[in-house]
């Protein structure tokens, strides 16, 4: 009998705890911000979980879209687990593609003979194997459909360039708020960068599309001075017409050629260590609590 009474006490305590925890989460203004609009109704992440996902068994989106994101977010904020059970607190397991708090959305390998802009513009498509998104140095190019489906959830976008040994040669973090899948890559959105002079120095190109007529993408360029006088910070040289300057065409191996500096702008005709032909360019994103934005 004593054991039965004890068990009933534990069950009743858990029920009260669960109800209180849900209400506490929903009543917390910080956790209950109205940031989701569905069919004209605006609700918070927690309300969406409670009123929309949970009545529908919280089925995960197999493509990793917004519903799956919200499940993880509500797990970290409101204490639900992946089975839609309230457990007070829950830490979701990492999702494939999470790298140091950032999720890989796009990756192009130098020498892969895939045009960087063609891959980037596969709007709404998942290109490449998801294992390629498991780390910066995993083999294979990659382009995630989350670029479009989850864009409004992202807080920061990071562009990193690595050498063949996995050493990060350059990195720029951008504010993703009030931007879209193209215009985030702008000087005015920079939060931090290893290019020490890029914000103060002038630039004639700073965009994903770059100077597309001569195959210059993810292009951060300081100055055009004729082929001998071109200066900049970053370029992913494409596979269409391969440009018209020797510094762009005469690089090792097949296209694309990914070139970066490590600090201040340099003349593109220079070689390492001033201008380095990199191995891979990676675009990754983080947003909200689940993705662990720094």
Backbone as a ProteinNet text record, in pm:
[ID]
protein_1_A
[PRIMARY]
XXXXXXXXXXXXXXXXXXXXXXXXXXXXXXXXXXXXXXXXXXXXXXXXXXXXXXXXXXXXXXXXXXXXXXXXXXXXXXXXXXXXXXXXXXXXXXXXXXXXXXXXXXXXXXXXXXXXXXXXXXXXXXXXXXXXXXXXXXXXXXXXXXXXXXXXXXXXXXXXXXXXXXXXXXXXXXXXXXXXXXXXXXXXXXXXXXXXXXXXXXXXXXXXXXXXXXXXXXXXXXXXXXXXXXXXXXXXXXXXXXXXXXXXXXXXXXXXXXXXXXXXXXXXXXXXXXXXXXXXXXXXXXXXXXXXXX
[TERTIARY]
83.6	0	87	189.1	279	342.5	382.9	443.4	344.6	216.2	113.7	90.2	81.9	62.3	179.6	298.9	417.2	416	374.1	369	267.7	148.8	46.8	95.5	169.6	223.5	320.3	406.8	503.5	432	328.6	255.8	186.9	118.7	47.9	145.2	260.6	361.5	412.1	437.1	483.5	380.8	251.3	146.4	140.9	145.9	143.9	266.2	380.9	505.4	497.3	441.4	431.5	341.3	221.6	129.2	190.8	250.1	311.9	423.4	505.2	616.7	570.8	465.1	412.7	361.3	283.5	228.5	340.1	440.4	550.7	621.3	640.7	705.5	621.3	490	402.7	381.9	392.3	370.9	496.9	610.1	735.5	745.7	743.7	744.8	863.6	977.6	1097.2	1081.8	1012.7	995.5	871.2	785.9	654	634.4	743.5	734.5	653	563.1	482.7	562.8	628.5	717.2	685.9	568.4	527.5	386.4	364.7	232.2	184.3	69.7	11.7	-135.1	-172	-311.2	-360.7	-276.3	-314.8	-305.4	-281.7	-271.2	-124.1	-91.6	45.4	60.5	163.5	184.7	333.3	366	505.7	543.5	674.2	720	648	636.3	576.3	428.5	359.3	217.1	200.2	289.5	281.6	301.2	396.6	419.5	293.9	239.5	127.2	0.5	-30.3	-160.2	-162.8	-45.6	-42.2	30.9	155	234.4	186.1	167.6	135.5	1.7	-106.4	-230.9	-217.1	-115.1	-90.3	26.2	46.3	150.7	292.2	303	435.7	523.1	465.5	543	657.9	780.2	892.5	886.5	935.1	948.5	1071.9	1052.7	1163.7	1271.4	1233.8	1330.7	1400.7	1370.3	1437.9	1390.3	1262.9	1209.8	1171.5	1080.7	1049	992.9	905.7	846.7	953.3	1050.6	1156.7	1238.3	1263.1	1334.3	1257.2	1124.9	1044.7	1041.7	1044.2	1048.6	1173.9	1287.2	1411.2	1410.1	1360.2	1357.9	1271.1	1153.2	1066.3	1122.3	1205.9	1272	1368.2	1440.5	1537.2	1470.5	1363.4	1299.5	1192.3	1107.8	989.4	999.2	1104.3	1122.3	1043.9	1016.8	957.9	1068.6	1048.2	1144.7	1093.7	1169.2	1134.6	1009.6	967.8	845	722.6	737.6	627	583.1	667.9	635.5	703.1	626.6	686.4	771.2	897.1	986.9	1056.1	1009.8	1069.2	1186.7	1289.6	1403.7	1443.6	1495.3	1539.5	1645.1	1750.5	1854.8	1849.9	1812.3	1798.8	1933.7	1938.5	2063.9	2100.7	2230	2270.5	2213.8	2179.2	2127.8	2242.7	2243.4	2349.2	2361.6	2484.1	2506.2	2542.2	2531	2568	2719.5	2784	2927.5	2956.7	3004.7	3035.1	2917.6	2798.2	2680.4	2623.6	2690.5	2644.5	2606.8	2503.9	2455.9	2500	2565.8	2616.6	2500.9	2496	2392.9	2447	2575.1	2634.3	2783	2832.7	2976.2	3022.1	3127.4	3182.5	3331.8	3372.4	3512.8	3582.3	3700.1	3783.1	3820	3822.5	3860.4	3751.8	3629.6	3521.3	3448.5	3485.7	3425.8	3275.1	3230.9	3092.5	3094	3012.1	3011	2950.5	3020.3	2970.5	2833.1	2807.5	2678.5	2567.2	2597.2	2496.2	2450.1	2544.9	2509.9	2430.7	2474.1	2407.7	2262.9	2238.8	2106.3	2010.4	2041.7	1948	1841.1	1757.9	1662.7	1564	1550.8	1456	1500.5	1622.6	1670.9	1773.2	1779.3	1882.7	1979.9	2101.4	2200.5	2317.8	2351.9	2459.8	2408.6	2495.1	2458.2	2471.6	2379.4	2383.5	2509.8	2574.5	2700.4	2803.2	2788.8	2878.5	2864.2	2747.3	2721.8	2760.4	2817.8	2851.4	2972.2	3058.2	3174.5	3226.8	3308.9	3362.3	3446.1	3518.1	3611.3	3553.9	3428.7	3367.2	3362.7	3387.1	3391.9	3256.3	3261	3139	3086.7	3036.3	2967.5	2829.9	2772	2642.3	2566.8	2434.1	2345.3	2214.4	2177.7	2060.9	1938.1	1821.4	1695.8	1660.3	1728.7	1701.1	1740.7	1819.2	1848	1718.2	1616.7	1487.9	1390.5	1377.2	1270.5	1290.2	1415.4	1442	1504.2	1505.2	1581.2	1541	1411.4	1365.3	1405.4	1455	1496.7	1643.1	1718.2	1861.1	1893.6	1992.5	2042.1	2174.6	2258.2	2391.2	2423.5	2497.9	2549.3	2701.1	2770.2	2916.7	2973.9	3073.1	3148.1	3289.7	3329	3463.3	3532.6	3662	3743.3	3856.2	3875.5	3971.5	4073.7	4192.6	4291.1	4273.7	4357.4	4342.1	4362.7	4426.7	4448.7	4338.3	4233.8	4124.7	4152.3	4257.8	4288.7	4200.3	4131.2	4046.1	4134.4	4130.8	4214.1	4149.3	4017.1	3945	3803.9	3742.3	3607.3	3539.7	3413.6	3332.2	3194	3144.4	3012.1	2922	2802.7	2709.6	2580.6	2519.4	2387	2283.9	2207.2	2109.6	1974.9	1953.2	1824.8	1802.7	1676.5	1639.2	1719.5	1740.5	1812	1746.6	1795.5	1745.9	1864.2	1838.2	1942.8	2053.9	2036	2140.5	2202.9	2121	2179.2	2240.8	2237.5	2307.4	2457.5	2507.3	2651.3	2686.8	2684.7	2712.3	2799.4	2876.7	2966	2890.1	2772.6	2698.8	2642.9	2643.7	2591.9	2701.1	2826.3	2936.6	2925.5	2937.5	2946.8	3090.7	3163.8	3305.5	3372.5	3500.7	3572.2	3721.7	3788	3934.2	3997.3	3916.5	3966.5	3973.1	4088.3	4099.6	4067.9	4080.8	4060.1	3936.8	3857.6	3751.6	3640.6	3614.5	3506.3	3547	3674.3	3720.9	3759.1	3810	3855	3735.8	3753.3	3649	3642.4	3529	3514.2	3424.7	3461.7	3377.4	3285.5	3313.8	3223.9	3221.2	3099.4	3082.1	2946.3	2942.6	2815.4	2840.2	2736.2	2742.1	2753.7	2672.8	2674.8	2802.9	2863.2	2990.4	2989.3	3098	3110.9	3086.1	2957.8	2921.5	2959.4	2974	3011.5	3149.4	3234.3	3367.7	3390.8	3282.2	3292.9	3356.5	3318.2	3373.9	3260.1	3250	3139.5	3191.1	3096.8	3137.6	3256.2	3233.1	3341.7	3348.1	3461.8	3489.6	3614.7	3594.4	3704.5	3722.1	3845.9	3876.4	3881	3947.9	3979.8	4010	3963.6	4003.9	4109	4225.9	4333.3	4393.3	4305.4	4359.1	4403.7	4423	4453.9	4574.5	4670.2	4790	4765.7	4656.4	4634.3	4511	4446.4	4326	4361.5	4278.9	4306.6	4178.2	4189.6	4070.4	4098.7	3989.7	3996.5	3952.3	3845.4	3787.2	3723.3	3738.1	3671.8	3656.6	3541.2	3522.9	3507.1	3613.1	3615.7	3545.7	3449.4	3359.2	3408.6	3314.1	3346.5	3281.4	3233.7	3166.2	3267.5	3311.3	3413	3549.3	3555.9	3682.2	3758.4	3688.1	3750	3842.6	3904.7	3994.1	4131.2	4154.2	4284.9	4364.7	4495.3	4580.6	4573.3	4559.2	4554.9	4433.5	4329.8	4209.4	4216.5	4271.2	4272.5	4387.1	4502.3	4622.8	4644.9	4549.4	4560.3	4571.1	4612.2	4632.5	4499.9	4492.7	4378.6	4256.6	4150.6	4025.6	3952.9	3851	3767.1	3675.8	3615.6	3638.6	3768.1	3819.7	3937.1	3891.9	3918	3878.8	4004.1	4003.9	4119.6	4081.8	4171	4144.9	4274.8	4261.4	4371	4338.1	4431.8	4407.4	4387.5	4418.5	4401.4	4362.2	4458.8	4429.2	4423.9	4358	4346.3	4484.7	4491.7	4617.2	4592.1	4699.9	4694.1	4667.4	4568.1	4528.2	4636.6	4735.2	4844.6	4943.2	4932.2	5022.3	4990.7	5084.7	5067.2	5082.1	5071.2	5081.9	5216.9	5218.1	5110.5	5017.9	5042.2	4957.7	4819.1	4813.2	4686.9	4695.7	4602.4	4607.3	4496.1	4533	4431.3	4378.5	4254.6	4196.5	4133.6	4096.4	4036.6	3885	3822.3	3676.4	3622.1	3506.2	3433.1	3302.4	3273.8	3157.9	3072.3	2941.2	2844	2760.4	2755.4	2679.5	2597.9	2498.5	2404.8	2373.7	2337.5	2286.3	2168.1	2079.7	1964.1	1891.5	1845.3	1769.1	1850.6	1782.6	1854	1906.4	1827.4	1865.2	1994.4	2010.9	2130.6	2251	2230.5	2342.5	2420.8	2353.3	2424.8	2518	2638	2735.1	2702
-120.8	0	125.7	121.4	237.5	265.7	153.3	170.5	231.1	186.7	237.6	386.7	424.8	566.3	650	594	665.7	683.6	576.9	584.4	688.7	689	787.2	929.2	946.7	1078.8	1125.7	1033.7	1067.8	1105.8	1024.9	1052.2	1187.7	1214	1342	1458.8	1440.2	1546	1574.3	1467.7	1484.6	1557.4	1522.1	1586.1	1735.1	1769.5	1910.6	1980.5	1914.2	1972.6	1997.1	1899.5	1914	2030	2034.7	2142.6	2278	2286.7	2412.4	2451.8	2352.1	2381.9	2433.9	2374.4	2420.7	2563.2	2589.5	2723.7	2824.6	2783.2	2873.7	2911.1	2812.3	2838.3	2932.2	2903.1	2983.6	3123.2	3137.6	3267.9	3353.5	3292.8	3366.6	3452	3585.1	3669.5	3643	3608	3585.2	3461.1	3357.5	3233	3233.2	3329.9	3325.7	3440.6	3482.5	3592.2	3550.1	3635.7	3600.2	3615.3	3507.8	3518.4	3418.2	3356.9	3264.6	3301.6	3314	3346.3	3234.2	3175.1	3066.5	3097.8	3103.7	3135	3260.6	3360.9	3488.5	3496	3382.4	3381.2	3388.5	3479.7	3494.7	3428.3	3347.4	3273.5	3256.5	3215.9	3191	3048.5	3019	2881.7	2784.5	2821.9	2730.9	2708.7	2814.8	2799.4	2712.8	2729.9	2648.8	2501.1	2476.6	2339	2283.5	2359.4	2310.8	2294.5	2394.6	2399.6	2335.7	2325.2	2274.1	2141.2	2139.4	2017.2	1904	1931.8	1823.3	1757.1	1830.5	1762.7	1675	1703.2	1622	1525.3	1486.4	1391	1443.2	1571.5	1632.4	1557	1513.1	1434.3	1517.5	1465.8	1544.9	1558.7	1670.5	1691.4	1614.8	1516.1	1428.8	1505.3	1619.9	1699.2	1800.8	1798.2	1889.4	2032.5	2053.1	2186.9	2253.6	2350.5	2433.8	2354.7	2254.5	2179.9	2109.6	2050.8	1981.5	2081.5	2196.9	2301.3	2339.9	2359.5	2401.7	2295.4	2169	2062.5	2075.3	2097.2	2110.9	2237.9	2346.2	2471.7	2459.1	2396.5	2382.3	2282.6	2193.3	2103.9	2182.5	2275.6	2351.3	2459.2	2519.6	2630.6	2582.5	2490.6	2453.9	2318.1	2242.6	2117.8	2000.2	1995.2	1876.2	1792.2	1662	1580.1	1550	1472.3	1448.6	1363.8	1295.1	1215.5	1295.6	1426.9	1516.4	1502.3	1446.3	1433.3	1545.4	1606.1	1710.1	1644.4	1682.4	1621.2	1726.5	1848.8	1953.1	2019.3	1942.3	1992.7	1885.4	1926.3	1829.1	1892.4	1819.7	1864.5	1776.7	1830.6	1747.2	1698.2	1581.5	1533.7	1620.9	1631.1	1715.3	1663.7	1754.7	1720.7	1719	1629.4	1632	1771.2	1817	1947.9	2053.9	2022.5	2120.1	2117.8	2228.7	2238.7	2362.5	2341.9	2451.7	2548.9	2493.9	2577.3	2625.1	2599.8	2641.8	2519.7	2535.2	2429.7	2460.6	2365.4	2387.7	2391	2499.4	2516.4	2500.4	2528.5	2529.1	2500.3	2420.3	2390.6	2361.9	2429.2	2407.4	2377.7	2267.2	2227.7	2282.5	2338.1	2376	2252.9	2267.6	2156.8	2055.3	2080.1	1982.1	1993	2093.2	2117	2139.7	2200.1	2243.6	2395.3	2463.9	2609.2	2656.2	2742.8	2785.1	2850.9	2935.6	3003.8	2909.4	2818.6	2720.4	2638.3	2594.7	2516.7	2602	2724.5	2811.9	2840.3	2850	2887.7	2770	2653.5	2541.1	2566.1	2666.5	2714.1	2604.3	2580.8	2482.7	2339.2	2316.9	2180.2	2138.6	2009.1	1948.7	1882	1934.8	1885.2	1827.5	1704.1	1637.6	1556.4	1472.7	1386.6	1462.4	1437.1	1510.2	1481.5	1370.3	1343	1450.9	1510.3	1618.6	1739.5	1752	1865.8	1836.1	1719.5	1682.7	1759	1803.6	1883	1956.6	2057.2	2136.7	2052.3	1954.6	1879.1	1746.6	1716.7	1595.9	1609.2	1500.4	1510.3	1542.8	1607.5	1632.7	1774.3	1827.8	1956.8	1939	2051.2	2041.2	2172.4	2158.3	2275.1	2233.3	2300.9	2261.9	2341.6	2274.3	2344.9	2436.6	2417.9	2502.5	2648.5	2672.4	2810.1	2888.3	2823.5	2890.1	2858.7	2731.1	2690.9	2747.1	2764.7	2808.8	2947.9	3020.8	3146.2	3240.4	3254.8	3351.3	3313.2	3190.9	3145.2	3177.8	3215.2	3233.7	3372.2	3373.6	3497.8	3539.5	3440.4	3468.4	3372	3422.8	3341.7	3356.9	3244.4	3248.3	3191.5	3260	3209.7	3179.5	3053.3	3010.6	2946.9	2967.8	2911.2	2831.7	2707.5	2616.1	2567.8	2532.7	2466.3	2315.4	2241.5	2095.5	2026.4	2093.7	2035.8	2072.3	2141	2180.1	2304.7	2377.1	2502.8	2612.8	2686.5	2796.1	2914.4	2949.1	3057.5	3193.9	3198	3324.2	3294.1	3393.4	3375.2	3510.8	3515.8	3636	3593.4	3658.4	3630.7	3750.2	3720.4	3824.6	3817.5	3932.4	3941	3899.8	3794.3	3743.3	3812.5	3891.3	3958.4	4061.9	4074.9	4174.3	4158	4033.1	4004.5	3885.4	3851.1	3732.5	3647.7	3542.9	3444.7	3499.5	3619.5	3680.4	3801.9	3891.4	4017.9	4012	3895.5	3883.4	3903.2	3868.8	3874.9	4016.8	4107.4	4248	4302.4	4402.4	4462.1	4516	4576	4638.3	4537.7	4407.5	4305.8	4237	4277	4211.1	4230.9	4118.9	4122.1	4104.5	4018	3997.5	3936.8	3962.6	3911	3905.8	3814.1	3807.8	3901.8	3956.8	4055.7	4191	4224.5	4334.3	4471.4	4489.1	4620.9	4629.3	4521.5	4517.8	4617.7	4647.8	4740.8	4886.1	4914.9	5052.2	5080.5	4980.7	4999.9	4999.2	5061.2	5059.2	4923.8	4896.7	4771.7	4798.3	4742.7	4758.7	4639.3	4527.2	4411.3	4350.8	4325.4	4252.3	4183.5	4064.4	3993.8	3849.1	3767.5	3627.7	3619.9	3699.4	3695.2	3752.6	3847.8	3905	3963.2	3943.4	3984.4	3860.3	3826.3	3696.2	3683.2	3795.7	3788.4	3729.5	3736.4	3676.3	3578.3	3511.8	3396.7	3427.9	3539.3	3574	3582.5	3480.3	3466.3	3470.4	3489.3	3513.4	3610.2	3717.3	3806.2	3928.3	3940.9	4059.3	4121.5	4227.6	4286.3	4433.4	4472.5	4610.5	4704	4659.3	4754.6	4678.9	4735.8	4688.7	4785	4730.7	4813.2	4749.8	4685	4601.5	4470.7	4368.4	4236.2	4239.1	4327	4332.7	4408.1	4484.3	4567.1	4532.8	4418.8	4379.9	4341.3	4385.8	4362.4	4323.9	4233.5	4195.8	4101.2	4037.8	3951.7	3807.9	3788.8	3654.5	3641	3521.7	3490.1	3339.4	3296.4	3158.8	3168.8	3138.4	3153.9	3036.2	3066.4	2964.3	2882.7	2810.5	2710	2740.8	2861.8	2892.5	2939.2	3064.9	3111.1	3127.9	3103.7	3098.6	3230.5	3340.2	3470.9	3504.9	3621.3	3663	3706.7	3707.5	3744.5	3619.4	3628.5	3513.6	3473.5	3573.5	3538.8	3453.3	3461.7	3381.8	3248.3	3249.8	3128.3	3033.8	3089.5	3007.3	2964.5	2888.2	2834	2682.5	2621.6	2476.8	2402.8	2299.2	2208.8	2266.3	2185.6	2227.6	2334.5	2392.5	2489.3	2414.8	2487.5	2628.7	2651.1	2772.7	2811.2	2905.6	2868.9	2949.6	3019.4	3151.6	3230	3318.8	3328.2	3415	3474.2	3587.1	3640.1	3605.3	3631.3	3601.2	3726.3	3842.9	3966.2	4082.9	4158.5	4275.8	4238.3	4326.1	4296.3	4287.5	4203.8	4182.3	4188.3	4207.7	4197.3	4052	4028.9	3891.6	3813.4	3879.6	3808.8	3747.7	3781.7	3726.6	3579.6	3511.6	3370.8	3359.1	3236.3	3213.5	3264.5	3323.3	3330.6	3451.3	3537.4	3657	3621.4	3548.3	3497.6	3345.8	3280	3134.8	3069.8	2966.9	2886.8	2784.1	2803.4	2724.6	2595.9	2508.4	2379.5	2386.7	2457	2451.5	2580.8	2622.1	2736.9	2686.4	2726	2675.9	2791.5	2782.7	2878.2	2804.3	2855.6	2791	2896.2	2847.8	2939.3	2892.2	2985	2949.3	3040.5	2988.2	3068.1	3013.4	3100.1	3066.7	2977.4	2923.3	2846.2	2713.1	2648.4	2514.2	2512.5	2608.2	2605.2	2663.6	2713.6	2753.6	2871.1	2977.2	3095.1	3148.3	3179.5	3231.2	3375.9
0	0	0	83.6	91.2	-43.2	-110.5	-242.1	-340.8	-334.1	-424.8	-400.2	-272	-238.9	-289.3	-271.5	-319.1	-468.9	-542	-687.1	-731.8	-667.2	-703.4	-676.5	-568.5	-538	-646.6	-690.4	-794.6	-923.2	-962.6	-1085.6	-1079.2	-965.6	-951.8	-953.5	-892.7	-891	-1032	-1110.7	-1248.2	-1332.1	-1314.9	-1392.9	-1363	-1232.4	-1195.8	-1252.4	-1244.2	-1295.1	-1444.2	-1518.3	-1662.2	-1699.9	-1637.9	-1670.2	-1636.1	-1517.8	-1475.9	-1572.2	-1612.9	-1702.5	-1836.8	-1894	-2022.2	-2009.8	-1903.2	-1885.4	-1862.1	-1786	-1758.7	-1887.9	-1974.4	-2102.6	-2186.8	-2194	-2279.1	-2223.6	-2090.9	-2030.1	-2028	-2057.3	-2055.6	-2182.1	-2169.5	-2290	-2380	-2320.2	-2401.5	-2489.2	-2435.9	-2510.2	-2597	-2578.5	-2641.1	-2740	-2800.7	-2896.6	-3018.9	-3066.7	-3184.8	-3313.5	-3354.7	-3469.6	-3579.9	-3575.9	-3681.4	-3724.7	-3853.8	-3905.3	-3996.2	-3963	-4041	-4065	-4193.2	-4230.3	-4160.3	-4151.8	-4093.6	-3942.9	-3876.5	-3729.7	-3689.8	-3599.6	-3553.1	-3417.1	-3402.7	-3278.4	-3254	-3132.3	-3098.3	-3136.4	-3126.9	-3149.7	-3056.9	-2928.9	-2831	-2859.2	-2897.5	-2930.8	-3054.7	-3150.7	-3272.1	-3238.6	-3150.7	-3105.6	-3038	-2943.3	-2864	-2947.7	-3032.2	-3098.1	-3235.9	-3300.5	-3438	-3447.6	-3399.3	-3415.2	-3326.3	-3197.2	-3105.4	-3137.3	-3169.9	-3207.7	-3331.8	-3413.7	-3532	-3511.2	-3389.6	-3351.8	-3377.8	-3406.8	-3422.1	-3520.6	-3628.4	-3723.7	-3779.5	-3775.1	-3824.9	-3976	-4023.4	-4167.2	-4214.5	-4297.8	-4337.6	-4414.5	-4471.9	-4546.3	-4457.8	-4329.6	-4238.5	-4249.8	-4276.9	-4295.9	-4165.4	-4174.3	-4058	-3941.2	-3967	-3856.9	-3774.7	-3845	-3772.2	-3690.7	-3749.1	-3675.3	-3549.7	-3563.8	-3449.7	-3341.8	-3381.6	-3280.7	-3196.2	-3262.5	-3188	-3103.8	-3163.4	-3089.5	-2965.1	-2976.6	-2861.1	-2760.8	-2808.1	-2713.5	-2625.1	-2684.9	-2606.2	-2524	-2573.3	-2503.5	-2407.2	-2450.9	-2372.9	-2304.7	-2333.6	-2261.5	-2314.7	-2444.6	-2505.2	-2567.5	-2572.6	-2643.4	-2784.2	-2859.4	-2999.6	-3015.7	-2910.3	-2916.8	-2874.5	-2864.3	-2828.7	-2683.6	-2599.6	-2458.1	-2380.8	-2288.6	-2206.1	-2096.8	-2088.7	-1990.9	-1903.8	-1910.5	-1826.9	-1894.4	-1923.2	-1998.8	-2098	-2210	-2310.2	-2397.7	-2420.3	-2511.8	-2634.7	-2749.4	-2868.5	-2917.7	-2978.4	-3036.9	-3154.7	-3186.6	-3299.3	-3430.1	-3517.3	-3649.1	-3748.2	-3849.4	-3950.2	-4010.7	-4026.2	-4083.1	-3981.1	-3851.5	-3750	-3730.7	-3760.1	-3745.1	-3662.8	-3538.9	-3448.3	-3439	-3426.2	-3413.4	-3545.4	-3654.4	-3785.8	-3869.8	-3952.3	-4039.5	-4182.1	-4246	-4381.3	-4480.8	-4557.3	-4659.1	-4799.9	-4817.1	-4951.6	-4937.9	-5030	-5028.5	-5170.3	-5212.2	-5345.6	-5333.9	-5393.1	-5392.6	-5515.8	-5494.9	-5607.6	-5688.8	-5822.4	-5908.9	-5934.4	-5882.9	-5898.6	-6032.2	-6112.1	-6244.5	-6236.9	-6128	-6110.7	-6095.8	-6173.1	-6167.8	-6035.6	-5960.7	-5828.6	-5832.7	-5933.4	-5938.4	-5982	-6074.7	-6115.5	-5995.4	-5912.4	-5794.2	-5695.6	-5674.7	-5579.1	-5619.8	-5748.3	-5798.4	-5815.9	-5761.4	-5762.5	-5655.7	-5679.9	-5579.9	-5541.3	-5410.7	-5359.5	-5375.4	-5423.1	-5447	-5341.3	-5319.3	-5236	-5331.4	-5341.9	-5436.9	-5359.2	-5389.3	-5318.5	-5201.4	-5147.3	-5035.8	-4905.4	-4810.4	-4683.4	-4603	-4630.6	-4563.4	-4597.9	-4717.7	-4757.1	-4666	-4602.2	-4512.8	-4368.8	-4342.7	-4205.2	-4153.1	-4242.4	-4202.2	-4324	-4298.2	-4408	-4503.2	-4450.7	-4533.5	-4583.2	-4553.3	-4609.7	-4761.6	-4834.6	-4980.8	-5040.9	-5157	-5232.6	-5219.4	-5331.1	-5328.7	-5266.1	-5219.5	-5151.2	-5164.4	-5176.9	-5177.3	-5110.7	-4999.8	-4922.1	-4963.7	-4964.1	-4988.2	-4870.3	-4755.9	-4640.1	-4664.2	-4768.5	-4804.9	-4820	-4878.4	-4895.6	-4782.6	-4746.8	-4654.5	-4514.6	-4471.9	-4334.9	-4327.1	-4439.1	-4440.8	-4328.3	-4302.1	-4202.4	-4060.2	-4042	-3909.7	-3879.7	-3982.3	-3963.1	-3908.2	-3821.3	-3764.1	-3826.6	-3855.9	-3909.8	-4023.1	-4120.6	-4231.2	-4231.7	-4243.2	-4240.7	-4370.5	-4424.3	-4539.9	-4492.6	-4505	-4466.2	-4584.7	-4593.5	-4700.4	-4635.4	-4682.7	-4621.2	-4722.6	-4670.9	-4757	-4748.6	-4816.9	-4823.9	-4690.1	-4595.7	-4463.2	-4365.1	-4413	-4325	-4243.2	-4278	-4209.3	-4266.7	-4180	-4224.6	-4263.5	-4390.3	-4442	-4423	-4436.9	-4418.9	-4372.7	-4307.4	-4253.8	-4242.7	-4286.5	-4268.1	-4221.1	-4116.2	-4062.7	-4093	-4146.9	-4189.7	-4108.2	-4090.5	-4029.7	-4134.2	-4105.9	-4202	-4192	-4087.7	-4070.1	-4179.9	-4222.7	-4324.2	-4452.7	-4491.1	-4615.2	-4682.8	-4801.9	-4871	-4913.3	-4991.4	-5019.3	-5109	-5163.5	-5244.2	-5176.7	-5123.1	-5077.6	-4938	-4869.7	-4741.4	-4759.2	-4877.8	-4904.3	-4948.2	-4850.3	-4874.8	-4761.5	-4793.8	-4694.2	-4573.3	-4598.8	-4488.8	-4390	-4424.7	-4334.4	-4252.4	-4268.5	-4199	-4048.1	-3975.3	-3829.2	-3782.3	-3850.4	-3820	-3942.3	-3956.7	-4073.2	-4046.2	-4114.6	-4109.3	-4211.3	-4302.4	-4398.5	-4327	-4276.1	-4180.3	-4239.2	-4370.2	-4429.2	-4518	-4526.6	-4626.1	-4597.5	-4471.8	-4439.9	-4461.8	-4448.3	-4467.3	-4612.5	-4679.6	-4818	-4913.9	-5027.4	-5128.6	-5197.6	-5260.7	-5337	-5457.3	-5572	-5690.5	-5711	-5642.9	-5643.7	-5504.2	-5457.5	-5331.8	-5339.2	-5399.4	-5416.1	-5454.1	-5434.8	-5477.6	-5628.7	-5699.9	-5846.3	-5902.5	-5830.9	-5870	-6010.1	-6080.5	-6220	-6305.1	-6320.2	-6377.3	-6523.5	-6593.7	-6734.4	-6756	-6654	-6663.4	-6548.5	-6507.4	-6416.7	-6281.6	-6220.8	-6090.1	-5989	-5901.6	-5808.1	-5663.9	-5570.9	-5432.4	-5434.6	-5507.7	-5548.7	-5457.8	-5389.2	-5309.4	-5370.1	-5446.6	-5523	-5487.8	-5476.1	-5437.6	-5558.4	-5666	-5772.2	-5902.4	-6013.2	-6146	-6200	-6230.9	-6285.8	-6409	-6491	-6595.9	-6534.2	-6613.6	-6557.3	-6463.8	-6492.2	-6407.9	-6277.6	-6270.6	-6152.5	-6072.3	-6099.4	-6025.4	-5881.9	-5786.3	-5644.7	-5572.6	-5477.4	-5402.9	-5288.2	-5240.2	-5122	-5148.9	-5228.7	-5244.2	-5381	-5439.6	-5565.3	-5577.9	-5627.3	-5673.6	-5824.3	-5894.8	-6040.2	-6106	-6195	-6246.9	-6363.8	-6423.5	-6525	-6660.4	-6680.2	-6806.1	-6910.8	-6901.2	-6996.7	-6932.4	-6800.6	-6725.4	-6725	-6750.5	-6738.9	-6854	-6843.6	-6952.8	-6904.1	-6773.6	-6719.7	-6685.1	-6704.4	-6674.8	-6528.2	-6437.3	-6295.2	-6262.1	-6344	-6322.1	-6395	-6516.9	-6599.3	-6565.6	-6534.8	-6520.2	-6376.3	-6325.4	-6190.7	-6197.5	-6087.5	-6087	-6093.4	-6179.2	-6181.4	-6250.2	-6255	-6319.4	-6238.4	-6301.8	-6232	-6132.9	-6039.1	-6010.8	-5933.7	-5945.1	-5869.3	-5758.6	-5635.8	-5520.6	-5468.6	-5475.7	-5434.6	-5318	-5220.7	-5105	-5053.6	-4986.6	-4906.1	-4761	-4673.2	-4532.1	-4448.3	-4504.9	-4426.4	-4517	-4567.8	-4649.9	-4797.7	-4876.5	-5019.9	-5083.8	-5187.5	-5259.6	-5409.3	-5484	-5629.3	-5665.8	-5751.2	-5783.3	-5856.6	-5909.9	-5977.8	-5879.4	-5753.7	-5652.5	-5626.8	-5565.8	-5528.8	-5377.8	-5327.3	-5183.6	-5131.8	-5014.5	-4915.4	-4930	-5031.1	-5045.3	-5097.3	-5207	-5262.1	-5263.8	-5196	-5179.2	-5260.1	-5335.7	-5404.9	-5305.6	-5265.6	-5157.1	-5208.2	-5113.3	-5147.2	-5156.7	-5062.4	-5054.3	-4993.5	-5043.4	-4988.9	-4930.3	-4805.6	-4732.3	-4684.8	-4710.1	-4657.4	-4553.5	-4431.6	-4325	-4250	-4176	-4109.5	-3969.1	-3883.2	-3751.7	-3720.1	-3633	-3599.6	-3479.1	-3390.8	-3271.8	-3179.8	-3074.7	-2972.9	-3025.2	-3109.8	-3150.8	-3229.3	-3322	-3401.9	-3328.2	-3210.5	-3126.1	-3179	-3223	-3272.2	-3163.4	-3200.9	-3104.5	-3071.3
[MASK]
++++++++++++++++++++++++++++++++++++++++++++++++++++++++++++++++++++++++++++++++++++++++++++++++++++++++++++++++++++++++++++++++++++++++++++++++++++++++++++++++++++++++++++++++++++++++++++++++++++++++++++++++++++++++++++++++++++++++++++++++++++++++++++++++++++++++++++++++++++++++++++++++++++++

